[in-house]
Amino acid sequence: MNEQAIRNIVIVGGGTAGWMAAAAFARVLGSACTIRLVESEEIGTVGVGEATVPHLKLFNNLLEIDEIEFVRQTQGTFKLGIQFNDWGRIGDSYIHGFGELGHDLGLVPFHQCWGRARQLGFAGDLGDYSINTLAAPRGRFMASASDAPRNSPLANIAYAYHFDSGLYARFLRRYAEARGVQRTEGKVAQTRLRPDNGFVEAVVMENGGAIAGDLFIDCSGFRGLLIEQALHAGYEDWTHWLPCDRALAVGCEKVGPPTPYTRSTARPAGWQWRIPLQHRTGNGYVYSSAHVSDDEAAATLLANLDGKALGDPRSLRFTTGMRRKFWDRNVVALGLSSGFMEPLESTSIYLIQSGIAKLLNLFPRQGISPVLVDRYNEQSRFEFERIRDFLILHYHTTQRDDTPFWNQCRTMDIPTSLKDNIALFRDSGRFFRNAEEMFALVSWVQVMIGQGIVPQACHPLADQISPQELRAFMQHVRRVIADCVQAMPAHEAFIARYCAAPVPGAPMPA
């Protein structure tokens, strides 16, 4: 082994972030490094339910995880998108679906065809042209059909997962420990820095033992035990744009078939999530403490559950924003220690996954080149800021004026980057996207249209399509999508056939 190679990686904190990192490092780095994870059973996680985006399939593929076993062991269900209720106006509903929206007509993006057809009076609802947004509210789901024609919507169905985050961390722990990751139980009492360069030398446990490392991964949650408490990397607060600063989470009894989508319902001072699992439903209210009391928020949450609450709501306080440095010296922050983006678009696990991928791509040697650190921080900042803008879009473009919270969101100043993109889309339905950002063009289009931002004009290329040709094209796309959805099984039937989870309380496989 090269004398300059990183030999010892120490991960501080478990949970989803810690065990995702441990599993990925064990899979990719193998025996080249000793990987140790430090966590305490006394420090719990929310663990009610977790919604993801399709990118997680890439992470599972990297780990060569069997999808069926993964879904079974995490009480998982499938997710075609997110339904937003009462966000634009009370009574409004739209779905931000994953995957494709129609298909382009030559060089003309599909949403431009839809906009032109809308002007001519023969466009259906935008959701009618996506297999995800049409199938989700009908409770239908299937994985991509290997025997479907290549150009069929059934051949390329984009989906993500819902699962119990506590079971997911446990699943990854078994995976990582089977591949040599060493786990140490206990709490970190002190962080010891090297006197010459300020790098972390070791973490000292409450029992006095020291764990040294070359590279430290901070997965300690909001505390930022290493990145902030020891290295003082700093934090950028975005509360003035995303004013929700608290959440209450509670599981409830499952009532009816699990829906293949996450539901987000706007409330007087924030929004409520609903995440269906096989054995229960995860729920939460994300809200602004400046606009509603904790007791009022809890009452709103409990009054809007499908079934009986499985305990008292658990409280979470946060400040939306990001670290000024995600990587500082020999510490890389992942998960909540790197920043917090509220779960409106299910980005938390994606950001962990993305941070791991960037770190592996820029993996350092001893000494840690500042060039690598700077590039990692630059890419992470860009990613966080673009996700930030996407979340602000949901709040700011509301037409609601029924509560002080929504008035504040509707009238607040927003980042120039988002303001410019809204103006561009409102002008003629155009949107310029950096290849490295998370959300695809169709995501921005669906949310903008869903929130009531309708372009004033179409791209000139769309105007060149004859009304007859355009009408036939739109009818064909709509009919094909509807036929495909009709051929899909019920979500619950798909789960029962392929990946039904063990009965809760039954022993899990070793």
Summary of the structure (lengths in Angstrom):
residues: 510
radius of gyration: 23.5
end to end distance: 33.7
largest distance: 78.3
contacts: 1752
relative contact order: 0.18
helix: 38%
strand: 21%
